[in-house]
């Protein structure tokens, strides 16, 4: 958990759509990730990876996509 007084921005709808459509994450898993990311004030891809919802290759794909968008 990150301890900070400054909350990070929530993930964009484009990121969520990419994760759902291109990574193939289920809606239920994505909702869990979004909830945990908000509670832990952490980036969504890190949460998804740390909870085992995506593998390392999928995590890297998301990071590459984020850098180019």
C-alpha contacts under 8 A as a table, 3 or more apart, distances in Angstrom:
res1	aa1	res2	aa2	distance
1	X	40	X	5.24
1	X	41	X	7.29
1	X	42	X	7.44
2	X	40	X	6.37
2	X	41	X	6.27
2	X	42	X	6.76
4	X	7	X	7.02
7	X	41	X	6.02
8	X	41	X	6.18
8	X	42	X	7.11
8	X	43	X	7.63
10	X	38	X	7.31
11	X	15	X	6.43
11	X	16	X	7.04
11	X	34	X	7.96
11	X	43	X	7.53
11	X	44	X	6.68
12	X	15	X	5.22
12	X	16	X	6.47
13	X	16	X	5.04
13	X	17	X	6.05
14	X	17	X	5.04
14	X	18	X	6.11
15	X	18	X	5.05
15	X	19	X	6.16
15	X	66	X	7.59
16	X	19	X	5.14
16	X	20	X	6.10
16	X	30	X	7.58
17	X	20	X	5.09
17	X	21	X	5.89
17	X	22	X	7.98
18	X	21	X	5.26
18	X	22	X	5.30
18	X	23	X	6.90
19	X	22	X	5.64
19	X	23	X	4.85
19	X	24	X	6.47
19	X	25	X	6.17
19	X	62	X	7.28
20	X	23	X	5.85
20	X	24	X	5.01
20	X	25	X	4.90
20	X	26	X	6.44
20	X	27	X	7.05
20	X	30	X	7.46
21	X	24	X	5.37
21	X	25	X	7.50
23	X	58	X	6.51
25	X	29	X	6.41
25	X	30	X	6.45
25	X	53	X	7.74
25	X	54	X	7.78
26	X	29	X	5.25
26	X	30	X	6.18
27	X	30	X	5.05
27	X	31	X	6.10
28	X	31	X	5.15
28	X	32	X	6.26
29	X	32	X	5.06
29	X	33	X	6.16
29	X	53	X	6.91
30	X	33	X	4.98
30	X	34	X	6.11
31	X	34	X	5.06
31	X	35	X	6.16
32	X	35	X	5.16
32	X	36	X	6.15
33	X	36	X	5.15
33	X	37	X	5.90
33	X	44	X	6.34
33	X	47	X	6.15
33	X	48	X	5.66
34	X	37	X	5.08
34	X	38	X	6.19
34	X	44	X	6.42
35	X	38	X	5.25
35	X	39	X	6.21
36	X	39	X	5.00
36	X	40	X	5.86
36	X	47	X	6.91
37	X	40	X	5.26
37	X	41	X	5.48
37	X	42	X	4.95
37	X	43	X	6.02
37	X	44	X	5.39
37	X	47	X	6.00
38	X	41	X	5.02
38	X	42	X	6.85
42	X	46	X	7.03
42	X	47	X	6.77
43	X	46	X	5.55
43	X	47	X	6.48
44	X	47	X	5.11
44	X	48	X	6.12
45	X	48	X	5.10
45	X	49	X	6.17
45	X	59	X	6.33
45	X	62	X	7.09
45	X	63	X	7.74
46	X	49	X	5.18
46	X	50	X	5.94
46	X	59	X	7.81
47	X	50	X	5.08
47	X	51	X	6.07
48	X	51	X	5.46
48	X	52	X	6.30
48	X	53	X	5.01
48	X	54	X	5.78
49	X	52	X	5.09
49	X	53	X	5.81
49	X	54	X	5.10
49	X	55	X	6.21
49	X	56	X	7.11
49	X	59	X	6.54
50	X	53	X	7.63
51	X	54	X	7.97
52	X	55	X	6.67
54	X	58	X	5.88
54	X	59	X	6.48
55	X	58	X	5.32
55	X	59	X	6.18
56	X	59	X	4.93
56	X	60	X	6.15
57	X	60	X	5.13
57	X	61	X	6.22
58	X	61	X	4.98
58	X	62	X	6.28
59	X	62	X	5.18
59	X	63	X	6.31
60	X	63	X	5.06
60	X	64	X	6.15
61	X	64	X	5.19
61	X	65	X	6.16
62	X	65	X	5.03
62	X	66	X	6.13
63	X	66	X	5.04
63	X	67	X	6.26
64	X	67	X	5.23
64	X	68	X	6.44
65	X	68	X	5.28
65	X	69	X	6.22
66	X	69	X	5.21
